[in-house]
Every structure is written in C-alpha cells, then in structure tokens.
C-alpha cells in the first residue's frame, strides 16, 4: 500500500521534472548541465520550489485590525530611521535545486522537445550479444543451482508411492536421485552498436567560446544516440594542418596555431573506421566542427574523400560551422555544392550558443 508521503515525494519529483522540461531549451543552449554522476545520472539546476506557508509576527506587535491607525502608518514593527550604520542584509537569495535525471529520461525529453524520430539502426543481424536464461531443469548441477521445490516434490512423491511417508512425522529427506537443478540456455541476440567520430578544427581561429559550443552540442548528441543504441563508442580527432587522434579531455582543451587542412582529419578518421568499426557491422556517425577556414587547394581533396568513402559508409555526416571572429566560413560553401546529392550529409551554421538547439534538431531530425 502506497503511503501518502511516498505519493507526495513522487508528485514533487514530477513537478521538478516538469520544470526541467519547461526550461530544456535554456539548458541545451546555455549548457546548464552541471555534469554527469557516473554514467547514468545527470544533475541539472532548477529554481527551488517553496511551499506557501504563514509566518507569524511577535506577540503584541500590533497589526491589521488592532486599534486605530493613521493614514500611511506602517503595519507591524517600526522602520529604521536611516541614521544608524548599515548592516548586513538578511533576505534570502534564490535557491537552486539540482534535479537528478537518468540519461534515458533526458533523452526522452530531448526527443519530445525537438520532435526527433526514432533511429532505425543497421547491422542488427551481424553484431550479437549472448544472453543467458535459466529456462529448464536437469538432474545434475552444482548445489547453488539446486531447485528446492522440484527436489522436494520428487522426494515427497517417492515416499508416498513407497508408503514410507508418515503424516504424523512429516519428514522428507531427498536423496541424490530426487535432486533437480536449474539449467540455462545461451541465446544470441541482435545488438545494434554505434560509433561516433568527432572532428574539430583546433587552429588558432577556434576560440574557447567556440569549443564550449561544440562540447555542449556533443553532450546532447551523445544523450540522444545513447538512447537509440545498445552501445556507443566515441573517437576524437583534432586538426590544424595535421590531424591527431586524442582523448576526450584533449579534444576540448587543445589549441594550436598555423594553417588548416581538413583533409588530414578525414584521412585520420578513415584510418579509425577501417581499424575499429567495419561499416557493415557498425552505425557510424561523423560530426565535424570548424569555423570554415581551409587551405583553398585542399577543398577538392575533402569533397573527394567525402563522396568516395564517408558518405557511402556513414549513417550521417554532419558538419557544424561555428561562427568565429577569425574564420572565413569558406568550407560551408564548398559542401553546399554536394549537399543536394547526399541525403545523409547535414549542414548547420552555429552562430552562437542560442543556435545549438536548432543545430541538434537539424543534425538528428532525419532519424538516420
């Protein structure tokens, strides 16, 4: 039976989640997710919810309905005349409550808010996981798997059929022949896995503000894709004129200088795919972020790599151009030359943090 306090707690949690849902766009665009706790829980700040209550004044301090008063006379305790020294304020500030949600809850809110279609994975029949089920009984096995009820029934049936069972002294001692044990079968089950490769231009024209935008958008992309697949693998590639595979922390902190050759990042990403993620078995997503600067003669090489390898291989190839005060933005114009030919090539212009919301919907809105 559910206690009233448990119902109240559940109702309060629903109210808090409602607040998160109402302000989800703000959390997406301004990165107000405080961080992951482990791998499954996310903490999000929401305004504190105060329950209305009466506050009583001091006894005999006067108030409404107590004696005659003059027009303009303050109610309750007198006010400071302003001649004394100033004192520290005692008014409470705005409280913040951290609402803890699972990744699945957050993904559901994201999908409903952005109206994202469910993804239909590929490769479900090639990657399999083994699931064990205890679904049968056998005569041998370890004591830890002994089925007490089945064993007791067989012993009782044996005693009754041999007329050795005494209702006055109902003692049943199973023999080895009476024992039965739980048995299992191993069933291979289809499992859909996804690989995400993030590419970022870390040349001097990409500032910390642009990297913060990329990090926020990557978090929400991960959140959605994790809800659609059984397993997610991530790889990170940074580049200026040369490309390097790095860990996640380095991906968001590295800053270089010098020229930019996007084809170097494509070459490194192709090596990663061919090494770790056979395209027939994996759902591959490529998310690239840059301010659009690229060495002019390199653009043709980039378009060739995209059309010969990445676009035929990947579920999605997404390019997000983050506006920078130093970037030219030329590469987006090159990609627009081929975007009509490939329905899995998605382009997005991210001018500032407020554009993250629409960029995520643009990238994930096709359900690929």
C-alpha positions as CSV (number, residue, x, y, z in Angstrom):
1,X,0.0,0.0,0.0
2,X,1.4,3.4,-1.0
3,X,1.9,5.8,1.8
4,X,0.7,9.4,1.4
5,X,4.3,10.7,1.9
6,X,5.5,8.5,-0.9
7,X,2.8,9.8,-3.2
8,X,3.8,13.4,-2.2
9,X,7.5,12.7,-2.9
10,X,6.6,11.2,-6.3
11,X,4.4,14.2,-7.1
12,X,7.3,16.5,-6.2
13,X,9.7,14.7,-8.4
14,X,7.2,15.0,-11.3
15,X,6.9,18.8,-10.6
16,X,10.7,19.1,-10.7
17,X,10.9,17.1,-14.0
18,X,8.2,19.4,-15.4
19,X,10.4,22.4,-14.6
20,X,13.3,20.8,-16.4
21,X,11.1,20.0,-19.4
22,X,9.8,23.6,-19.5
23,X,13.3,25.0,-19.5
24,X,15.0,22.4,-21.6
25,X,15.8,24.8,-24.4
26,X,17.7,27.0,-21.9
27,X,19.6,24.1,-20.6
28,X,20.5,23.0,-24.1
29,X,21.6,26.4,-25.4
30,X,23.4,27.6,-22.3
31,X,25.0,24.3,-21.1
32,X,23.5,24.4,-17.6
33,X,24.0,20.7,-17.1
34,X,26.2,20.5,-14.0
35,X,27.8,17.2,-15.0
36,X,27.4,13.5,-15.1
37,X,27.4,11.4,-12.0
38,X,28.7,8.1,-13.0
39,X,27.4,7.1,-16.5
40,X,23.7,7.2,-16.0
41,X,22.7,10.2,-13.9
42,X,22.8,13.9,-14.9
43,X,22.4,16.8,-12.5
44,X,20.5,19.8,-13.7
45,X,19.9,23.0,-11.7
46,X,16.2,24.1,-11.4
47,X,14.8,27.0,-9.3
48,X,13.8,25.9,-5.8
49,X,10.2,25.3,-5.2
50,X,8.9,26.8,-1.9
51,X,5.7,25.6,-0.3
52,X,3.4,28.6,0.7
53,X,3.1,29.0,4.5
54,X,2.0,31.5,7.1
55,X,4.7,33.4,9.0
56,X,3.6,34.8,12.4
57,X,4.9,38.0,13.9
58,X,5.9,38.7,17.5
59,X,3.1,38.6,20.1
60,X,1.6,42.0,20.8
61,X,3.4,43.7,18.0
62,X,0.2,45.0,16.5
63,X,-1.1,44.6,13.0
64,X,-4.1,44.8,10.9
65,X,-7.4,45.1,12.8
66,X,-5.7,46.1,16.1
67,X,-6.6,49.6,17.2
68,X,-6.8,52.9,15.4
69,X,-4.2,53.9,12.9
70,X,-3.2,56.9,10.8
71,X,-3.1,57.0,7.0
72,X,0.4,55.9,5.9
73,X,1.3,54.3,9.2
74,X,3.4,51.2,8.7
75,X,2.0,47.9,9.8
76,X,4.0,45.8,12.3
77,X,7.4,46.7,13.6
78,X,8.8,50.2,13.1
79,X,11.2,51.0,10.4
80,X,14.8,52.2,10.7
81,X,15.1,56.0,10.7
82,X,18.2,55.7,8.5
83,X,20.5,57.4,10.9
84,X,22.3,54.3,12.1
85,X,25.1,52.4,10.5
86,X,24.3,50.0,7.6
87,X,24.0,46.3,8.4
88,X,24.4,43.1,6.5
89,X,21.2,42.1,4.7
90,X,19.3,39.1,6.0
91,X,17.0,38.5,3.0
92,X,17.3,35.0,1.4
93,X,18.6,34.7,-2.1
94,X,17.3,32.5,-4.8
95,X,17.8,28.8,-4.1
96,X,18.8,26.3,-6.7
97,X,17.8,22.6,-6.6
98,X,19.8,20.0,-8.5
99,X,17.3,17.7,-10.2
100,X,18.9,14.3,-10.9
101,X,17.7,12.6,-14.1
102,X,18.8,9.5,-15.8
103,X,20.2,9.7,-19.3
104,X,17.1,7.9,-20.6
105,X,14.8,10.5,-19.1
106,X,16.9,13.3,-20.5
107,X,16.9,11.7,-23.9
108,X,13.1,11.2,-23.8
109,X,12.7,14.9,-23.0
110,X,15.1,15.9,-25.8
111,X,13.3,13.7,-28.4
112,X,9.9,15.1,-27.4
113,X,11.1,18.7,-27.3
114,X,12.8,18.5,-30.7
115,X,10.3,16.0,-32.2
116,X,13.2,13.7,-33.1
117,X,12.2,10.5,-35.0
118,X,13.4,7.1,-33.7
119,X,16.6,5.8,-35.5
120,X,16.4,2.6,-37.5
121,X,19.9,1.1,-37.0
122,X,21.7,-1.1,-39.5
123,X,23.9,-4.1,-38.7
124,X,21.5,-5.6,-36.2
125,X,22.0,-9.1,-37.5
126,X,25.8,-9.0,-37.5
127,X,26.7,-7.9,-34.0
128,X,25.3,-10.3,-31.4
129,X,25.4,-10.4,-27.7
130,X,24.9,-13.6,-25.7
131,X,22.0,-13.6,-23.1
132,X,21.8,-16.4,-20.6
133,X,18.3,-17.6,-19.4
134,X,17.5,-20.2,-16.8
135,X,14.7,-21.9,-18.5
136,X,15.0,-25.6,-17.9
137,X,15.6,-28.4,-15.3
138,X,18.2,-31.1,-15.3
139,X,19.3,-33.9,-13.0
140,X,22.8,-32.8,-12.4
141,X,24.4,-29.5,-11.4
142,X,26.1,-27.5,-8.6
143,X,24.4,-27.1,-5.3
144,X,24.0,-23.4,-5.9
145,X,21.5,-24.1,-8.7
146,X,19.5,-26.8,-6.9
147,X,15.8,-26.3,-7.4
148,X,14.4,-26.8,-3.9
149,X,10.7,-27.0,-4.9
150,X,11.3,-29.6,-7.6
151,X,13.6,-31.6,-5.4
152,X,11.2,-31.6,-2.5
153,X,8.3,-32.7,-4.7
154,X,10.1,-35.6,-6.2
155,X,11.2,-36.8,-2.7
156,X,7.7,-36.5,-1.4
157,X,6.3,-38.4,-4.3
158,X,8.8,-41.1,-3.9
159,X,8.0,-41.5,-0.2
160,X,4.2,-41.6,-0.8
161,X,4.4,-44.1,-3.6
162,X,6.6,-46.4,-1.4
163,X,4.2,-45.8,1.5
164,X,7.1,-44.6,3.6
165,X,5.6,-41.2,4.3
166,X,4.2,-40.7,7.8
167,X,1.7,-37.7,8.2
168,X,2.4,-37.8,11.9
169,X,6.1,-37.3,11.3
170,X,6.3,-35.4,8.0
171,X,10.0,-35.7,7.5
172,X,11.1,-35.5,3.8
173,X,14.8,-36.1,3.1
174,X,15.7,-36.0,-0.6
175,X,18.2,-38.5,-2.0
176,X,20.6,-37.8,-4.8
177,X,18.1,-39.3,-7.3
178,X,15.5,-36.7,-6.2
179,X,17.6,-33.6,-6.8
180,X,16.8,-31.4,-9.7
181,X,18.9,-28.4,-10.8
182,X,18.2,-25.3,-12.8
183,X,19.7,-25.2,-16.3
184,X,20.3,-22.4,-18.7
185,X,20.5,-21.8,-22.4
186,X,22.6,-19.2,-24.2
187,X,20.7,-17.2,-26.8
188,X,22.5,-14.9,-29.2
189,X,20.5,-11.6,-29.5
190,X,20.9,-8.9,-32.1
191,X,22.7,-5.8,-30.8
192,X,23.0,-2.5,-32.6
193,X,26.1,-0.5,-31.8
194,X,27.1,2.9,-33.0
195,X,30.5,4.7,-33.4
196,X,30.7,8.4,-33.2
197,X,33.7,10.2,-34.6
198,X,34.1,13.9,-33.6
199,X,36.3,16.1,-35.6
200,X,37.3,19.6,-34.5
201,X,39.4,22.3,-36.0
202,X,41.8,23.5,-33.2
203,X,43.7,26.1,-35.1
204,X,44.2,29.5,-33.6
205,X,40.9,30.8,-35.1
206,X,38.8,28.5,-32.9
207,X,38.4,30.2,-29.5
208,X,37.4,28.8,-26.2
209,X,33.9,30.1,-26.7
210,X,33.6,28.0,-29.9
211,X,34.9,24.9,-28.2
212,X,32.3,25.4,-25.4
213,X,29.6,25.4,-28.0
214,X,31.0,22.2,-29.5
215,X,31.2,20.5,-26.1
216,X,27.6,21.4,-25.2
217,X,26.3,20.2,-28.6
218,X,28.3,16.9,-28.4
219,X,26.8,16.2,-24.9
220,X,23.2,16.4,-26.2
221,X,24.1,14.4,-29.4
222,X,25.6,11.7,-27.2
223,X,22.5,11.7,-25.0
224,X,20.1,11.1,-27.9
225,X,22.3,8.4,-29.7
226,X,22.8,6.5,-26.4
227,X,19.0,6.2,-26.1
228,X,18.9,4.7,-29.6
229,X,21.7,2.1,-29.4
230,X,22.8,-0.6,-27.1
231,X,26.4,0.5,-27.2
232,X,28.2,3.7,-28.2
233,X,31.9,4.1,-29.0
234,X,33.5,7.5,-29.4
235,X,36.6,8.7,-31.1
236,X,38.1,12.2,-31.2
237,X,40.2,13.8,-33.9
238,X,41.7,17.3,-33.8
239,X,43.5,19.0,-36.6
240,X,45.1,22.2,-37.9
241,X,47.4,21.4,-40.8
242,X,47.9,17.9,-39.4
243,X,45.4,15.6,-37.6
244,X,45.7,13.6,-34.4
245,X,43.5,11.1,-32.6
246,X,43.2,12.2,-29.0
247,X,41.1,11.5,-25.8
248,X,38.0,13.5,-24.9
249,X,39.7,15.9,-22.5
250,X,42.4,16.8,-25.0
251,X,39.8,17.2,-27.7
252,X,38.2,20.1,-25.8
253,X,41.3,21.7,-24.4
254,X,43.8,21.6,-27.3
255,X,44.6,24.8,-29.2
256,X,47.1,25.1,-32.0
257,X,48.1,27.7,-34.5
258,X,49.0,27.6,-38.1
259,X,47.2,26.6,-41.2
260,X,44.2,24.3,-41.7
261,X,43.9,21.2,-43.8
262,X,40.6,19.4,-43.2
263,X,41.6,16.5,-45.5
264,X,44.1,15.5,-42.8
265,X,41.3,14.9,-40.3
266,X,39.3,12.9,-42.9
267,X,42.4,10.7,-43.5
268,X,42.8,10.1,-39.8
269,X,39.1,9.3,-39.4
270,X,39.1,6.9,-42.3
271,X,42.0,5.0,-40.6
272,X,40.0,4.8,-37.3
273,X,36.9,3.4,-39.1
274,X,38.9,0.8,-41.1
275,X,40.7,-0.2,-37.9
276,X,37.9,-0.3,-35.4
277,X,34.5,-0.1,-37.0
278,X,33.7,-2.3,-40.0
279,X,31.0,-0.3,-41.8
280,X,28.8,-3.4,-42.4
281,X,28.6,-4.0,-38.7
282,X,28.5,-0.5,-37.2
283,X,26.3,2.5,-37.4
284,X,28.8,5.3,-37.9
285,X,28.3,9.0,-37.3
286,X,30.7,11.7,-38.2
287,X,30.3,15.1,-36.5
288,X,32.7,17.8,-37.7
289,X,33.0,21.3,-36.2
290,X,35.0,24.1,-37.7
291,X,35.0,27.8,-38.3
292,X,35.1,27.1,-42.1
293,X,38.8,28.0,-42.7
294,X,40.6,25.6,-45.0
295,X,43.6,25.8,-47.3
296,X,42.0,26.6,-50.7
297,X,43.6,23.8,-52.7
298,X,42.5,21.2,-50.1
299,X,38.8,21.6,-50.6
300,X,38.7,19.4,-53.7
301,X,40.5,16.6,-51.8
302,X,38.0,16.9,-49.0
303,X,35.0,16.6,-51.3
304,X,36.5,13.6,-53.0
305,X,37.1,11.8,-49.6
306,X,33.6,12.6,-48.5
307,X,31.9,11.3,-51.7
308,X,34.2,8.2,-52.1
309,X,34.3,7.0,-48.6
310,X,32.4,8.8,-45.8
311,X,29.0,9.5,-47.4
312,X,28.6,5.9,-48.7
313,X,29.8,4.5,-45.3
314,X,28.3,6.6,-42.6
315,X,24.7,6.9,-41.3
316,X,25.2,10.6,-41.1
317,X,28.0,13.1,-41.9
318,X,27.2,16.3,-40.0
319,X,29.2,19.5,-40.4
320,X,28.6,22.3,-38.0
321,X,30.2,25.6,-38.8
322,X,30.8,27.5,-35.6
323,X,31.0,31.3,-36.3
324,X,34.3,32.7,-35.2
325,X,35.6,36.3,-35.5
326,X,38.7,34.9,-37.2
327,X,37.2,32.3,-39.5
328,X,36.3,32.8,-43.2
329,X,33.5,30.2,-43.4
330,X,34.5,29.2,-46.9
331,X,34.2,25.4,-46.3
332,X,30.5,25.5,-45.8
333,X,30.1,27.0,-49.3
334,X,32.1,24.1,-50.7
335,X,29.9,21.5,-49.0
336,X,26.7,23.2,-50.3
337,X,27.8,22.1,-53.8
338,X,27.2,18.4,-53.0
339,X,24.6,18.5,-50.2
340,X,21.7,18.0,-52.7
341,X,23.2,14.8,-53.9
342,X,23.5,13.1,-50.5
343,X,20.6,12.9,-48.0
344,X,22.9,11.9,-45.2
345,X,25.1,15.0,-45.4
346,X,23.7,17.5,-42.9
347,X,25.0,21.1,-42.7
348,X,24.4,23.5,-39.8
349,X,25.5,27.1,-39.1
350,X,26.1,27.7,-35.3
351,X,26.4,31.4,-34.8
352,X,26.3,31.3,-31.0
353,X,25.0,29.3,-28.1
354,X,21.4,30.0,-28.9
355,X,21.8,28.2,-32.2
356,X,22.8,24.9,-30.6
357,X,19.1,24.0,-30.1
358,X,18.3,24.2,-33.8
359,X,21.6,22.7,-34.8
360,X,20.8,19.5,-32.8
361,X,17.4,19.3,-34.4
362,X,18.9,19.7,-37.9
363,X,21.5,17.0,-37.3
364,X,19.2,14.4,-35.8
365,X,15.9,15.2,-37.3
366,X,16.1,12.7,-40.1
367,X,16.1,9.6,-37.9
368,X,19.2,8.0,-39.5
